[in-house]
Amino acid sequence: MKRFLVYLFLSACFVSCKKDIKSTEEKTTPKTGLITKNAMVVSAREEASKIGADIMKKGGNAFDAMMATEMALAVAYPYAGNLGGGGFMVYRLDDGSVGALDYREKAPQSATKDMYLDDKDEVIKDLSVVGPMAIGIPGTIAGVFEAHKRFGKLPVKEVLQPVIDLANNGFVVTKNQEARFAEKDSIFKAVNGHKLLFNNELKAGDRVMNFALAETLTRIAENGRDEFYSGKTAEILVEDLNKRGSIITLDDMKAYGAKWRDPIQFNYKDLKIISMSPPSSGGICLNQIMTMIEPFDLRGYGHNSLKAIQVIAESEKRAYADRSYYLGDPDFVDIPVATLTSDVYLNQRMSDFSFKAPTPVDSISHGTITGYESDQTTHYSIVDQFGNAIAVTTTLNSGYGSKVYVDELGFFLNNEMDDFSSKPGVPNVYGLIGAEANSIAPEKRMLSSMTPTLVEKDGELLMTVGTPGGSTIITSVLQTILNVEDFGMSMQDAVEAPRFHNQWLPDEIRVEPNRFDKNLIKQLEDLGYYVNEERSPVIGIVDGILVLDDGTLEGGADPRGDDTAVGF
């Protein structure tokens, strides 16, 4: 059966597509996203998607488009697009081979386990969240250059020139950006001591030119990766940070490297899921949740029905409890991946599940093993004309990261140190609890929820998908895949559908407000669940590409943001 009723074939070069979000009650007919024949980019900004698609139209591949798209997001989407952050990439080549690239930030060499604790062993408020001590060693430039070195086709200068032009010519402020600049203006001034290029005077429709970032990108285009880690850019960066009290040194910068890893791979029904491995928790948690829900008849229960929400939420609860205890940087801790994702272990984890009442969170904790990030992130999906596909999630963490902005370089720095466990058992900014496995250590990578994911069906690429959303990333990716596979949605409908979230602690089911039937919420509450409609006005901003039965591509660009699909 076709995934949707009408295909709109586009023969023109480039078309961009944006959708207006609607509640489930208003949905009457399936909605489709942009359809293209050859290649597509779906990202948080139309400018970035177009630059990435243009690069592929010139003969570049998905990895050329990755560098172009990521850097264009750094220009036009400074909320999460970045040079000063990090991320993960999962890829599938045209021959079916897969892999993953970890360019997550690292702790500085002088970092210590208790660096955010006072003399009473209590966490010092905001020290790991705002300002120079919150910054980890950035990985983004290392990541895009590492991917390009192995797989790219076009010269770096050719790939980056449109991005440099974008920085010089400027991007147009959207309504969403106007609100974010205004919201953060006071903290920008408090952290940096003066008004920034991005401030509350900017209104939707204004054009912002970032000449400092254009100069930084020009040096990187000329001198390559090392410009950022040991060249003039590194020297400016470290000098600026040291004046502010940061512990990051040039040696820290020079020592940083991105790392190739094996992705997490598993089956769900007739799908093969390929997702990010630790230090991302995404792939393992996704594996756990999908294995726990597979025995249940979700399709028969119905989309966002009482039983479907119970099964999914209870599975999420158990996976997040395990996440809090076992997961961290695999270069520093032994993670029992095989056991955590085994059918025997996960069947046992769900053995006390009942449709009659929620499983108390204090009875779950983490599982027993014998022998043993918000809309503050951004995701983009790319499929090229050669058959390659990538899913990339990148972040500064918590909207503009640490709020530290280097004027001479034109970009913000991350606050990724907050993703470590400052103190075991104390929640971070997303309410996620960590344990010893994710404690701070020099040159260690902090645990992440980023979940860039590819999906195969019958040995062929079916989907590339991912989202921002901090702790809600994993559950948003999960529900989008289920929306297509179990509920027969188009890609656009799948990313637009109302979402919910459970992360073990706090003990609640978060739902997007005014998007779930009130009777359904009352049924959940009558069973004993606490339903929170206030915590997350938006859960995830999903961007995905679905390969249709005839081989064309459908882009799903989430209207919760300014996200846009562009292709040819």
Buried (B, 14 or more C-beta within 10 A) or exposed (E): EEBBEEBEEBEEEBBBBBBEBBEEEEBEEBBBBBBBBBBBBBBBBBBBBBBBBBBBBBEBBBBBBBBBBBBBBBBBBBBBBBBBBBBBBBBBBBEEEBBBBBBBBBBBBEBEBEBBBEEEEEBEEBBBBBBBBBBBBBBBBBBBBBBBEEBBBBEBEBBBBBBBBBBBEBBBBBEBBBEBBBEBBEBBBEBBEEEBBBBBEBEEEBEBBBEBBBBBBBBBBEBBBBBBBBBEBBEBBBEBBBEBEBBBBBEBBEBBBBBEBEBBBBEBEEBBBBBBBBBBBBBBBBBBBBBBBBEBEBEEBEBBBBBBBBBBBBBBBBBBBBBBBBBBBBBBBEBBBEBBBBEEBBEEBBEEBEEEEBBEBEEBEBBEBEEEBBBBBBBBBBBBBBBBBBBBBBBBBBBBBBBBBBEEBBBBBBBBBBBBBBBBEEBBBBBBBBBEBBBBBBBBBBBBBBBBBBBBBEEEBBBBBBBBBBBBBBBBBBBBBBBBBBBBBBBBBBBBBBBBBBBBBBBBBBBBBEBBBEEBBEBBEEBEBEBBBEBBEBBBBBBBBBBBEEEBBBBBBBBBBBBBBBBB
